[in-house]
Amino acid sequence: MGTDVRGRDDRWPDPDRGPQAGPGLRRAWFRGLSLNAAAPDAILIRLLDLDMAPYVLVRRDPSPAVVDAAVDHPDRRVRGRLAEVPASLRLSAAQWSRLVLGEAGGARRRLFLEAAALSGRGLTREAYETLAADPFGPVREELAGMPALPLPLRLALLADPLPQVRAAACGAAWRGLDDGARARLAADPAPAVRTAVTLARHEEAPLTAEFFEAVGDRHLLGSHRLEADLALRLCTDQDPRLRRILAGNPYLGPEPVRVLAADPDGDVRLAVSLRPELTEERRAAVPVDIDPRTMRRTVAWVEALHEDEEAMRRLAASAHLLLRSSVATARRLPPDVVALLARDEDRVVRLFLAERCDDAPADMLLEVWQWWNGSYSTPDRPYGHPNFPRRDLLRYAGDPHPRLRQLALDDPDSTAGLVERFSGDEDAEVRLRAATDPRLSPDALVRMLDDPDSGVRAMAARHPRMPVSVLVALLGDERTAQDAARNTALPVAVMERMTAPGT
């Protein structure tokens, strides 16, 4: 497209006039509007009716009104999207309750109830009471195991006519039961309930070999107390998957731990090396080979100690890479721990510190920024970290590293001229950063629509300073319509026309 925008008509055409759009163009509009930061609730709710729930509900900022509309939507596919991450994390207890109770089918109620439990939000007291009398047994079974279920309702479910419901309630309620209630459950005629009793009593009566062989659930080996002979025998089981589960069992004694520390399987040894009771010397003696490129998760027991400053000091100095990584995910850390982790030789330790810790230092954030620009879970880090440098950045305007060079635009003393210069930079990422700058001229934006990089072209189409006549043309082309529909300069009247029936 040409670069001269002088003489263009920057008035929006009458939204009630214009050619009819085909189905492909309309869907491109709908996808773009679903992600348009300026789209009002009324437009987003209308888009739910236009099969755009997969786009609307992945927004990071859906309002309560939009979520309410999805919860109450007549299309089960829209409601089903709410049970998926990340949408499920935004629902309140009241919204979850309406979503679950609004399902006519028992299987769907159970599915949504499971999703509500995983979200950690729970339900309202009224919803718990209604579901405790649900006619569909699997719903009551799912409910019986929910941690937030009020105790009186859980106790009532211990007398449910279905044994699987009584079994589910047994495990969750066991610690609060008196001897009489425990005895009644132990004498239950249903094998499933008696099995649940045995599992609930594992701390006072370790699981026997006979019981384990009868049940056959290997996952019990990672969470229940075992008889000593059974634990030792399983340490040499031929199945490495079983030994890996066993190695994480918090109740193992010293001898099984010693045997598993020399296991031929590297994943078994890794699980042993992460046990909290090991001294640093014993931990270092377990031979492990950790690929620094593999995905890492925070070690649960280290996370539980995040508020313990002395524990953080001790673990930050550990030779074990995964323990240091787990310390780095703490939101707040003492200055000496931050300084130590900021110098860590492992880049993922530094990355976790940049992403999760509010005390991460500016120089380390700048170093991480040169090779990392954000993940899905923390898209604004390290760049959006409160300690990220915001001044004295013009010195990078001529830096050979493009990630540093683009930072010059963030300096309060940077000029529109620098934005124009960077819009033609040799590096696509620098041009992309320029395409987001509110100072960029309409001429430069039109020129960037011909940029060789598709990301730069898309960002230019979304810029609110794009001339109206050019933006209208972009909206009329299926190849550019989706990005143009994300332009926040679109008037609401135009959005309404784009989503109107028969447009």
N, C-alpha and C positions, 0 to 999 in steps of 0.2 A: 504494500500500500504506500501511497505517497506520503511525504513528510510535511507538506504545507497544509496547515489547518485553517489558514486565514480565509474568511468569507464563508466558513461552514455555518449552517443553521444549527445553533445549539438549543433550539426549543424542541421539547418532546412532541411528537405527533399526537394527534387526538387518540387516546387509548381505545376509543370505541370505534375507530375506523382502521381499516387495514386488511390485508389478505388473510385468508384462512391458513392456519399452519397445519402441516401434516403430522401424523402420529409420532414420527421420529423426532421432529423438531420440538414438539410439545414435551416429549419425555426428556429431552435435553434441557429444556427450560425448567421442568419440574425438579430434575436432579440438582441443577444449579441453585434454584430458589430454596431448596431444602437446606442448603449449606450457606445461604446468604446471611451474613451477620446482621443485616438491617431488616430482614423479613419479619413483619409483625406476627403476633400469635395467630391472628385470624388467617393469615396466609399459610402458616405452618400447619394449622389444624385442617385447612382445606386440602393441603398436600397429603395428609394422612388418608383422606378419602380417595386420593389419586394414586394409591399404591406406592407412596414414597416413604413409608415407615422406616425401611432400612436406612434411608438417608437422614430423615428428620431426627430419628432417635439415636443417631451416633453423634449428634451435636454435643458440644461440651457445655452448652448453656441452655438447654430446654427449660422453659418456664414451667411453674406448677400447672398453669392452665393447659399447656400443650401435653404434659404428662397425664393430666386428668382426662383430657380428650382421648388419649390412647388407651387409658385404663377402661374407659366406658365405651370404647369403639365397638360397633356391631360386627366388624370383621375380625374373626378369630386370629387371622394372620397378624393383624396389627397388635392385638393383645399379646400374642405369642412372642413378638419382638421384645416386649418388656421383660421377659424372663431371661434374656440374653445379656451378657456383659457387653458394653458398660451401662446399658440402660437400666439394668436391674439394680445397680448401685445407687440410683437416684430416687428410687421410690421410697416414700415414707411408710410407716407402719399402717397408716390409714389407707394409703393407696394400695399397698399389698393386700390388705384385707378385702377391699372392694374387688380387686382383680381375682383373688382366689374364690370368694363367695359368689362372684358374678358368673362363674363357669357352670353351665348346666351339666356337663359330663364329669363323672367322678374321676376319670383318668386325668383329665386336664386340671381338675382341682388339685389332685395329688402332685402333678408336675409343677404347678405354680407354687404349691406349698413347699416343695423341696427347694425351689429357686429362692423363695422368701427366706428360708432357713440359711441358705448359703450366703445370701446378701448381708446377713447379720442384723437386719432391721426388725425382724419379728412381725407380729400382728397386734391388733388391738385386743383388749380383754374380751370384748363382745364377740370378735371373730373366733377367738380360741373357744369360747363357750359354744358357739354355733357348730364349729367343726368337731368338737368332742362328741356331738350327737349325729355326725354325718352318716347318712345311710350307706356310704361306700366304704367298706372295710379298709382298703389300702390308704384312704385319707386319714382315718383314725390311727392307723399304724404309723404313718409318717409324722403325724401330730404328736404321738406319744413320745417320740425321740427328740423333739425339738427342745433345745436347752432353755428357751425362754418361756416354755409352757408353765403357767401357774401350778404350784404344787397340788392344790386341791383337785384340779382337773386331771393331773397325772395320776394321782391316787385313785380317782374314779375310774380311769382307764385300766387299772389293774384288775378290775372286775368285768372288763369287756367280754362279751360272749365269744369273740374270736381270739384264739390262742396267740396268733401273731401280733395282735395289738397288746395283749397282756405281756408278751415277751419283750416288745419294744419299750413298754412302760417300765418294766422291771429294771432294766439296766440303768435307765435314767433316774429312777426313784430310789434305788437300793440304799444309798447312804442315808436317806431320811426315813427309812422304815424301822419300825420297832420289831422286836423278836417275834411277836405273834404274826405280823404281816409277812415276815420273811419265812416263817415256818409254813404258812399257808401256801405261799408261792412254791416253796420247795416240794410240797406235796401235790402240786397241780397235776391233773391227769394228762396234760398235754406235754409231750417231750420237748417241744420248742420252748416252753416256759421253764421247764426244769433245766434245760441247757442254758438259758439266760441267767438263771440263778447261779449255776456253776461259774459262769463267766464273771458275774458280778462279785462273787466271793473269792476271786483269785488272789487278792492280797492276804486274806486270812487262810486260804486253802489253795496252794498253787495247783495249776493245771497238771493233771497226770498224763502219762503216755497213752493210757487207754482212752481217756477223754479226747485227747488231740486226734488220735487215729480215728475215733468214731465221728468226730465233727469234720475233720479234714480241711479246716480253713487255715491256710498258712499265715494269713495276716494276723492271726492271734499271737503269733510268735514275736511280733514286734511291740505288743502292748500289754501283755499279761504275764504275771509271775508264773514261772515254770518250775516243776520239780527239778532238783539238781541233776539227777541222772538223765532226765529228758533233755535238758539244756545241753549237757555235754555230748550226748549222742547226736543231737542235731548239728553240733559244731562240725561234724565230719560227714554230714549228709552230702550225697552226690550232686544235689541240685544247688548251684550257686545262688539262684534267686531266693531260695529258702534261707540260705546262710546270710545273704544281704539283709533280709528282713530281721533275722535273729540278731545281727550285729547292732541294730538300733534299739534293741529292747532295754529299757532303762533299769530293769530288775536283774540283769545278768550279774552273776558273781565274778570274782577275780579270775577263776580258772577258765571259764568259757571265754572271757575277754582275752586272756593270754593266748588261748588256742586260735581264736579268730584273728588276732593281730598278726599271725603268721600264715593266714589263709592264702592259697595260691591265686585267688581272685582279687584283682585290684580294687574292685568296688566294695568288696567285703572289708578289706583293710581300711579303705577310706572311711567307711561307716564307723569302724572301731576308732579311728583317729579323731573322730568328732565327738566322742563320748565326753560328757562334762566332768566326770570324776577323775580323768587322767591328769597327772602332773605334766608340766611342759616337757620334762625329760622323757617320760614314758610316751607322750604323744609324738615327740620327735623320733623315737625309736621305731615307730610303726612305719614301714616303707610304703610310701604313697607316691603316685605320679599324677599330679593334677595338671590337666591341659588348661593353661590360662585363657584359652579362647572359648571354652565351653560356657554355657549359661550357668549362672550362679544364683542360688537362693539364700536368703538369710537363715543362718542356723538358729532354730527356735530358742534354744536355751540361752544363746548369746543375746538375742533380741530381748528376752525377758530381763536381762541384766543392764539394759541400756541406761537406766537411771542410777546405776551403781558406778560412781566415778573410779573407785579403786579397781573394780573388775574390768572396766574399760581400759585402764592403764595397763593392767596385766595382760589382757588379751590382745591389745594393740601391738604389744611387743612379741607376740607369739610368732614362731617360725611357720605356723600353719596358715596358709594363704586364705582359706575359707573363714577362719576365725577373724583375721584382720578385715576381710571384706565385710563380715557381719557387724563388726564394730563400726565400720565406716557408714553404715546405714542409720545410725542413731541421729535423731534430729538435733540434739545438743550434745557437745562433748567438751571436756576441759581443754584449755589452750594447748597444753603440752601434748595431749593425745592428738589434737588436730594437726599440730606441727609435725608429729611423727608420721601420721598417715599421709599427710600432704607430700612427704618425701618418699613414700613407699615405692619400691622398685616396680611393683605391679600396677599397670595402668588402670585395671578394673577397680582396684582399691581406691585409687584417686578419683575414678569416675563415680563410684558409689558415694564418696565423700562430697563430690560436686553436686550430685543429684539429690541427696537426702539430708545432708547436714547443713543447718543454717549458719554454722560457724566456719564453713570452708573459706580459706584465704583467697584474696583476689588474684595473686600471682599464679596459684595453682588452677583457679578457674580459667584464667586466660590460657594456660598451657593445655588444659583439657579441651577448651573451645577449638583449638587448632586441629583436633582430630575427631570431635564429637559435637553434633548439633541437636541432640535431644532424642529421647525415646518416646514411645507411645504413652507410657505411664508418667513420665516427667518431661513433656515436650518443651518446657520453658527453661530447662537447665542444661548446661551451665549459664547460657546467655541471660536468662531471666532471674538468676540468683541475686538476692539483694546486695551481695558483696562484689558482684561483677563490676569491673572498672567502667566508669561512665565519663571520666574526664581525662584530659591529656591524651586523647586518642588520635588527634590530627597527625601526630608523628608517624602513624602507620599508613598515611595516605599513599606513600610510595613504596611500602613494604612489598617484597617479592612474594610473600605468603598471602594468597587471596583471602584467607579467613581473617587475617589480621588487617589487611588492607580495607576491607569493607567496614571495619569498626570505626573508621574515621568519620563515617556519616553519623555516628551516634554522639560525636563530640558536640557540645552546645555551641561551639564556635564554627562548626562546619557550615558551608554555604550551598546555595542552590547550584552554583557553578560546579561544585564538586559532585553533586548528584548527577548533573548532566554528563560530566566527564566519566563517571562510573557507569552510566547507562551504556557506554560504548566500550567498557573494559574488555580486555582479552579473555577474562575468566567468566564463565557463565554464572557462577555463584555470586560474584560481585555485581554483575548486571541484574541478577535476580533480587539482590538486596536493594539496588537502586530502584527497581520496579515497584517496591513497596513504599518508597519514600513519598510523603505527601507533597514535597516540593517539586517533584518531577514535572516537567512541562508537558502540555498536550502534544507538542511536536515530537518530543522524545518518545512518548507513549505510542504514538502512531508508528514511528519508526521501529519500535521494539516488537510490534506485531509481526514483523518479518525476521525476527531474531532466529538464528539457527537452533536455539535450544527451546524445546517445547514448554519447559517450565517457565522460562522467561516470557514467552508469548502468552501463556495462560495468565500469569500474574499481571501483565500489562492490560489484558482484557478486563481484569477485575478492578483496575485502578479507578477511583471515583473521578479523576480529572480527564478521563478519556472523553473526547468530544462526543456529544450526543449523537450526531449523525453517523459517526463511525461505530458507536456502540449499537445503534439500531441495526446497522448492517451486520455486525457480528451476531446479533440475536437472530438474524434471518438465515444464518448459515449453520447447518447441523454440526460442522466441524468445530465451530467456535461458540455455539450457543450456550453450552453448559457453563463455560467460564464466564461468558458475558452476563449470564443470569445470576452469577454470584457478585456482580458489581453492586456495591452498596449505594451507588447514586441512583439506582432505579427507583422512580417514584412508586409509591404504594398503588396508585391508580393503574400504573403499567403492570405491576405484579398481579393485581386483581384481574386485569384483562388477560394476562398470560395464563392464568389458572381458571378462567371462566369456562363453563361447558360450551363445547362447540367452537372454541377459538381456532 
